[in-house]
Amino acid sequence: MPSSNLPPEPDISKRTFGAPVVNNASLRRFELEVGGETAFLQYSFEANGFSLDHTHVPDSMRGKGMGAALVRAAMAEAKRRGWEATARCAFVEAFLKKHPEKPG
C-alpha cells in the first residue's frame, strides 16, 4: 500500500461548494458533503497507487460539478504522492477522456 503521510492539499471545491473534498482514508473515499448529503469517490490501493472504483453523487447534487470535483481531488492526490491512478468507474473514465490533461 502506498504511503499516505503527506499533509492535505488546499482544495478549490471549498470556494465552489462551501466545503472541501476530504480524503476519508478510513473509508477509502474522497468525500464532498454539502447540505447534509455526501458525494464520494471510492478507491482501493494497488501496488503503485490506487484504483478509482466508484463515484456516487446523490440525485439532489447532480449536475453541479461535484463528481468532477471528486475526480480532480483524487487526481491531484495521485500526482502529489507520485501514485498511479487507474479509472475503474465509468464516470471517472469518461471524465478523464474528456479532460485528457489528467486534472489535478
C-alpha positions in Angstrom: 0.0 0.0 0.0 1.4 3.4 -0.9 2.5 5.8 1.9 -0.1 8.4 2.8 1.6 10.6 5.4 1.7 13.9 3.5 -0.2 17.0 4.6 -3.5 17.7 2.9 -3.6 19.8 -0.3 -5.6 23.1 -0.4 -8.9 22.4 -2.1 -10.7 24.7 -4.7 -14.0 22.9 -4.0 -14.3 24.8 -0.8 -14.6 28.0 -2.8 -17.1 26.4 -5.2 -19.3 24.4 -2.9 -18.5 25.9 0.5 -17.0 22.6 1.6 -13.7 20.9 0.8 -13.2 17.5 -0.8 -11.9 15.4 2.1 -9.9 12.2 1.8 -11.7 9.9 4.3 -8.8 7.3 4.5 -10.7 5.1 6.9 -13.5 4.5 4.3 -11.1 4.8 1.4 -13.0 7.5 -0.4 -12.9 11.2 -1.3 -16.0 12.9 0.1 -17.8 16.2 -0.6 -20.5 17.0 1.9 -23.0 19.7 1.1 -26.3 20.4 2.8 -26.2 17.2 4.8 -25.6 14.9 1.8 -22.3 13.3 0.8 -21.0 12.7 -2.7 -18.0 10.4 -2.8 -15.4 8.7 -5.0 -14.5 5.2 -3.6 -10.9 4.0 -4.1 -8.8 0.9 -3.3 -5.0 0.6 -3.1 -2.9 -1.1 -5.8 0.9 -1.7 -6.0 1.8 1.7 -7.5 -1.1 3.8 -6.4 -4.8 3.5 -6.3 -7.8 2.4 -8.3 -10.8 4.9 -8.6 -13.6 2.4 -8.2 -17.0 4.0 -7.8 -18.5 7.5 -7.8 -21.7 8.3 -6.0 -23.5 11.7 -6.2 -26.9 12.0 -4.6 -29.7 13.0 -7.0 -30.1 16.4 -5.4 -26.4 17.2 -6.0 -26.1 16.0 -9.6 -25.3 18.4 -12.5 -23.4 20.8 -10.2 -19.8 19.6 -10.9 -19.4 17.6 -7.7 -18.4 14.4 -9.4 -15.8 16.4 -11.3 -14.5 18.0 -8.1 -14.1 14.5 -6.6 -12.1 13.3 -9.6 -9.9 16.4 -9.7 -9.2 15.9 -6.0 -8.3 12.3 -6.5 -6.0 13.0 -9.4 -4.4 15.9 -7.5 -3.7 13.5 -4.6 -2.2 10.9 -7.0 0.0 13.5 -8.7 1.1 14.9 -5.3 2.1 11.5 -4.0 3.6 10.2 -7.2 0.9 7.5 -7.4 -0.7 5.9 -10.5 -4.4 6.3 -10.6 -6.5 3.7 -12.5 -10.1 4.5 -13.5 -12.4 1.6 -12.8 -15.5 3.7 -12.7 -17.4 4.7 -15.8 -17.8 8.3 -14.6 -14.1 8.7 -13.9 -13.1 7.1 -17.2 -15.4 9.4 -19.1 -14.2 12.5 -17.2 -10.6 11.7 -17.9 -11.3 11.1 -21.6 -13.0 14.5 -21.8 -10.1 16.1 -19.8 -7.0 14.2 -21.1 -4.7 16.6 -19.3 -5.4 14.4 -16.2 -6.7 17.1 -13.9 -5.1 17.8 -10.6 
